[in-house]
Amino acid sequence: MSMLCSKHAKQPDVWALLGSSYVMKLLRLVPILALVAAFAAACGGGSGAPKSVPSDAVAVVGGDTITKNEFNSTLDQAKRSYTAQGKAFPKAGTQTYGAVRAQIIQYLVERSEYAQKAKDLGVKVSDKDVETRLDQIKQQYFGSGTTPGQKPKSKAQVEKLYKQQLKAQGLTDKDVKDGIRAQLVQQKISEKVTKDVSVSDSDAKKYYDDHKSQYEQPAQPASRDVRHILVKTQALALTVYHKLKAGGDFSKLALKYSTDSSKTSGGRLTVCKQKTVSCPLKTVAPFENVAFSLKTNEISKPVHTQFGWHVIQAVGPVNPPRKATTIPFDQVKAAIKQQQLQQKKQDAYNKWWNDTKSEFAKKTKYQVGYEPPASATQTTTTG
């Protein structure tokens, strides 16, 4: 995904590092974790206590200095993005502005932490990697037709739509590439720190045994799919019955005559011999007896119940009752292992990030007036 994702699309995992949902909406408009230059100049020696914070800086993170120019540039980019979308940027001095300001500082600090750890791990992303991913994004969001069978757009059309979207969001091509590079870096870091994670068959079996109820399939009563038309009088029921026998459209007649709520779905019901969670409809005896005795597609003569008069048609065979069963382990082992592997990798990545934060907490100093409050620095990672 990219900064150009639609509102329905999932944001890249790298943005989850920034925590606050409000600020994530802001910061997805700026070059998130832009690591392009950070690997060389910004990553210098990151060990030991932080050096003093220069007057033209907002913070020192290990051996990396975050300048006021970087802060102002990020803030300006956010303002331009707001303007491009017709939104008012929070006014200086307001609580909202303070929250945005604190989160931008947090973002810059985490960018530095992330870049330094990426260098330590030997993680590199080439320009070609970025271009390849950007091409995929362009095709995904701008290349396909909007209707089935529509001819794919040309490269020139795709590029035009891409540039229009950049303008609409107040972004540059470099902003997007920086965001993509950050996503790819995070992906490679995640692969590095989780490469030794595995799930054995015994791990999966233990999970299966501990959560066996998840794999139980409850007993099912006999059931049948039918449709019916409910009216108030026997005379009207007979009229409906004869219309159906003469070839009348069941759905149209149900919509016209039926007083039951099922009329909007053609009178369709699934009736059961017993009421269960998965089969909640057990009808009254006269209806049930006829529903289960009809041949498939047979239409009944009017049936009287406490609700009125029904004309019933069986639209499928009787589904026989089924005993309660438990899905065998061998049938779910692969799915369990995959689920557990994803969770263990997530846990390993989260631990790595929490350890990284703890490590840099001792090596980070802020300029007076720039240190974000503790509540702004609590973030959650996703691997």
C-alpha positions in Angstrom: 0.0 0.0 0.0 1.0 3.6 -0.3 0.1 7.1 0.7 -2.3 6.9 -2.3 -4.5 4.2 -0.9 -8.2 4.8 -1.0 -10.0 5.3 2.3 -11.1 1.7 2.3 -7.6 0.3 1.8 -5.5 -0.9 4.6 -2.6 1.4 5.5 1.0 0.1 5.4 2.0 -1.5 8.6 4.9 0.9 8.9 2.4 3.7 9.8 1.2 1.7 12.8 4.5 2.7 14.5 3.0 6.2 14.9 0.2 5.2 17.3 -2.4 7.9 17.5 -5.2 7.4 14.9 -5.6 11.2 14.5 -1.9 11.8 13.9 -1.7 8.7 11.6 -4.3 10.5 9.4 -2.0 13.5 9.4 1.3 11.7 9.0 0.1 9.5 6.1 0.3 12.8 4.2 4.0 13.3 4.9 7.0 11.2 4.0 6.6 8.7 6.8 9.9 7.2 8.0 11.8 8.7 5.1 14.9 6.7 5.3 16.6 7.6 2.0 19.4 9.7 3.4 19.2 8.4 6.9 21.3 5.3 6.3 24.4 7.3 5.4 24.5 10.7 7.1 21.9 10.4 9.8 22.9 7.0 11.2 26.4 7.8 12.4 27.6 6.1 15.7 24.5 5.3 17.6 26.0 3.8 20.7 26.6 5.4 24.1 25.1 8.4 25.8 23.6 11.1 23.6 25.6 14.2 22.8 24.3 17.6 23.8 21.4 19.0 21.8 22.6 21.8 19.4 20.6 25.0 19.4 19.4 24.3 15.9 18.1 20.8 16.7 15.0 19.4 18.4 16.5 16.2 19.6 19.6 14.0 19.6 19.0 10.3 19.1 22.1 8.3 19.8 24.6 9.7 17.2 21.9 11.3 15.1 20.8 14.9 15.3 17.2 15.9 14.3 17.3 19.5 13.2 14.7 22.1 13.5 14.7 22.3 9.7 13.6 18.7 9.6 10.8 19.4 12.1 9.6 22.5 10.2 9.8 20.8 6.9 7.6 17.9 8.1 5.2 20.4 9.6 5.0 22.4 6.4 4.4 19.2 4.4 1.5 18.4 6.6 0.1 21.9 6.2 0.4 21.7 2.4 -1.4 18.4 2.4 -4.2 19.8 4.5 -4.6 22.8 2.2 -4.6 20.5 -0.9 -7.5 18.6 0.6 -9.4 21.8 1.6 -8.9 21.2 5.3 -8.0 23.7 8.0 -4.7 22.9 9.8 -4.9 23.2 13.6 -4.1 26.6 14.9 -0.9 27.1 16.9 -1.6 27.2 20.6 -4.6 24.9 20.4 -4.6 21.5 22.1 -4.9 19.8 18.7 -1.9 21.6 17.4 0.1 20.6 20.4 -0.8 17.0 19.9 0.2 17.1 16.2 3.5 18.9 17.1 4.3 16.2 19.7 3.5 13.4 17.4 5.7 14.9 14.6 8.6 15.0 17.0 7.9 11.5 18.0 7.8 10.5 14.3 11.2 12.0 13.7 12.7 10.3 16.7 11.3 6.9 15.7 12.5 7.5 12.1 16.0 7.9 13.4 15.7 4.9 15.7 14.4 2.8 12.9 17.1 3.9 10.5 19.9 3.2 12.9 18.6 -0.3 13.7 18.1 -1.0 10.0 21.8 -0.1 9.4 22.8 -2.4 12.3 20.9 -5.3 10.7 22.4 -4.7 7.3 19.0 -3.9 5.8 19.1 -2.2 2.4 16.4 -1.3 -0.1 17.5 -0.4 -3.6 16.0 2.3 -5.9 14.9 -0.5 -8.2 13.0 -2.2 -5.3 11.2 1.1 -4.7 10.4 1.6 -8.4 9.1 -1.9 -8.8 6.7 -1.5 -5.8 5.6 1.9 -7.0 4.8 0.4 -10.4 2.7 -2.2 -8.7 0.8 0.4 -6.7 0.1 2.5 -9.8 -1.3 -0.5 -11.7 -3.3 -1.6 -8.7 -5.0 1.7 -8.1 -4.9 3.4 -11.5 -4.3 0.8 -14.1 -7.4 -1.5 -13.8 -10.7 -0.6 -15.3 -13.6 0.3 -13.0 -16.0 -2.2 -14.6 -15.5 -5.9 -15.5 -14.1 -6.4 -19.0 -13.0 -2.8 -19.3 -9.7 -2.3 -21.2 -6.7 -1.7 -18.9 -5.4 1.9 -19.0 -2.2 2.8 -20.9 1.0 3.7 -19.1 0.4 7.4 -19.9 -3.1 7.3 -18.5 -1.9 5.6 -15.3 0.9 8.2 -14.9 -1.6 11.0 -15.4 -4.0 9.6 -12.7 -1.1 9.1 -10.4 0.1 12.7 -10.7 -3.5 13.9 -10.2 -3.7 12.0 -7.0 -0.3 13.5 -5.8 -1.6 17.0 -6.4 -4.9 16.2 -4.6 -3.0 15.1 -1.5 -0.3 17.7 -1.6 2.4 15.1 -2.2 5.5 14.8 -4.4 6.7 11.7 -6.1 9.7 11.6 -3.7 7.2 11.7 -0.7 5.6 8.5 -2.0 8.9 6.8 -2.8 10.2 7.6 0.7 7.1 6.0 2.2 7.5 2.9 0.0 11.1 2.7 0.9 10.2 2.8 4.6 7.6 0.1 4.1 10.1 -2.1 2.3 12.7 -1.5 5.0 10.3 -2.4 7.7 9.3 -5.5 5.8 13.0 -6.6 5.5 13.6 -5.8 9.2 10.6 -7.9 10.2 11.9 -10.8 8.0 15.3 -10.5 9.7 14.1 -10.4 13.3 11.6 -13.2 12.8 13.5 -15.5 10.5 14.2 -18.1 13.3 10.5 -18.2 14.5 8.9 -21.6 13.9 5.9 -23.7 15.0 6.3 -27.4 15.5 3.6 -30.1 15.1 3.6 -30.5 18.9 3.0 -26.7 19.3 0.1 -26.9 17.0 -1.3 -30.1 18.7 -1.2 -28.3 22.1 -3.1 -25.4 20.7 -5.6 -27.8 19.2 -6.1 -29.6 22.5 -6.4 -26.3 24.5 -8.9 -24.9 22.1 -10.8 -28.0 21.0 -14.1 -26.3 21.3 -13.2 -24.1 18.3 -13.2 -27.2 16.2 -16.4 -28.8 17.4 -19.3 -28.9 15.0 -22.6 -29.1 16.9 -25.3 -31.6 16.1 -27.7 -30.4 13.3 -31.4 -31.3 13.2 -33.1 -32.3 10.0 -33.8 -29.2 7.9 -35.3 -28.2 4.6 -35.4 -25.1 2.3 -38.9 -24.1 1.5 -40.8 -21.1 0.4 -44.3 -20.1 1.3 -47.0 -17.5 0.9 -49.1 -16.5 4.0 -52.5 -15.0 3.6 -55.4 -14.4 6.0 -58.2 -16.4 4.3 -58.6 -19.9 2.9 -60.3 -18.4 -0.2 -57.3 -16.2 -1.0 -54.9 -19.1 -0.3 -56.8 -21.2 -2.8 -56.6 -18.4 -5.4 -52.8 -18.2 -4.8 -52.5 -22.0 -5.0 -54.3 -22.2 -8.4 -52.2 -19.3 -9.8 -49.0 -21.2 -8.8 -50.2 -24.5 -10.3 -51.0 -22.5 -13.5 -47.3 -21.5 -13.7 -47.4 -18.2 -11.7 -44.1 -16.7 -10.5 -43.8 -17.7 -6.8 -41.6 -14.7 -5.9 -43.9 -12.2 -7.5 -47.0 -13.7 -6.0 -45.3 -13.8 -2.5 -44.5 -10.1 -2.9 -48.1 -9.3 -3.9 -50.1 -11.4 -1.5 -48.0 -12.7 1.5 -48.3 -11.0 4.9 -45.0 -12.7 6.1 -41.8 -10.8 6.3 -40.2 -13.5 4.0 -42.1 -12.0 1.1 -39.2 -9.8 0.1 -37.0 -12.8 -0.4 -39.5 -14.8 -2.4 -41.0 -16.4 0.7 -37.9 -18.5 1.4 -37.3 -20.1 4.7 -35.0 -22.9 6.1 -37.2 -24.9 8.6 -35.7 -27.2 11.2 -37.0 -30.2 13.2 -35.4 -28.6 16.3 -34.3 -25.1 17.1 -30.6 -24.6 17.3 -28.2 -21.6 17.1 -27.3 -22.4 13.5 -30.9 -23.3 12.5 -33.1 -21.0 14.6 -36.4 -21.5 12.8 -38.7 -24.3 14.1 -42.1 -23.8 12.8 -45.5 -24.8 14.2 -46.5 -28.4 13.7 -49.0 -28.1 10.8 -46.5 -26.2 8.7 -43.6 -28.4 9.7 -45.4 -31.7 8.9 -46.3 -30.5 5.4 -42.9 -28.9 4.7 -41.1 -32.1 5.4 -43.6 -34.4 3.6 -43.6 -32.6 0.2 -41.6 -33.9 -2.7 -38.9 -31.5 -4.0 -40.6 -28.6 -6.0 -44.1 -29.9 -5.0 -46.6 -27.1 -4.0 -49.0 -27.8 -1.1 -52.6 -27.1 -0.9 -53.5 -24.4 1.6 -52.3 -25.3 5.2 -53.9 -23.6 8.2 -51.9 -22.5 11.2 -52.4 -20.0 14.0 -50.9 -17.4 11.7 -53.3 -17.9 8.8 -53.2 -19.9 5.6 -50.0 -21.0 3.9 -49.2 -22.3 0.5 -45.8 -24.1 0.7 -43.3 -25.3 -1.9 -40.3 -27.5 -1.1 -37.3 -26.1 -3.0 -34.8 -28.7 -2.0 -34.5 -32.2 -0.4 -34.7 -32.9 3.3 -31.2 -32.4 4.9 -30.8 -35.3 7.3 -29.8 -34.7 10.9 -26.1 -34.7 11.7 -24.4 -35.8 14.9 -22.0 -33.5 16.8 -18.4 -34.0 15.5 -14.9 -32.6 16.1 -12.8 -31.8 13.1 -9.7 -34.1 13.2 -6.4 -32.4 14.0 -4.8 -33.5 10.7 -7.4 -31.5 8.9 -6.6 -28.2 10.7 -2.9 -28.7 11.5 -1.7 -26.6 8.6 -4.1 -23.7 9.4 -3.2 -23.8 13.1 0.6 -23.7 12.3 0.1 -20.8 9.9 -1.9 -18.9 12.5 0.5 -19.6 15.3 3.5 -18.7 13.1 2.0 -15.3 12.3 1.3 -14.7 16.0 4.8 -15.7 17.1 6.3 -13.5 14.4 4.2 -10.7 15.5 5.3 -11.2 19.1 8.9 -11.4 18.1 8.7 -8.2 16.1 6.9 -6.4 18.8 9.6 -7.5 21.3 12.3 -6.3 18.9 10.6 -2.9 18.6 10.0 -2.5 22.4 13.7 -3.5 23.0 14.7 -0.9 20.4 12.6 1.8 22.2 14.1 0.9 25.6 17.6 1.0 24.1 17.2 4.4 22.6 15.4 5.9 25.6 18.8 6.0 27.3 20.4 7.7 24.3 17.8 10.4 23.4 17.8 14.0 24.5 15.3 16.7 23.6 15.7 20.4 23.1 13.8 22.4 25.8 10.2 22.7 24.8 10.3 19.8 22.3 10.1 16.7 24.4 6.7 15.1 23.7 4.5 14.0 26.7 4.7 10.4 27.7 1.2 9.7 26.4 2.3 10.8 22.9 5.2 8.3 22.8 3.3 5.1 23.6 3.1 3.3 20.3 2.1 -0.1 19.1 3.9 -2.0 16.4 2.7 -4.4 13.8 5.1 -6.7 12.0 
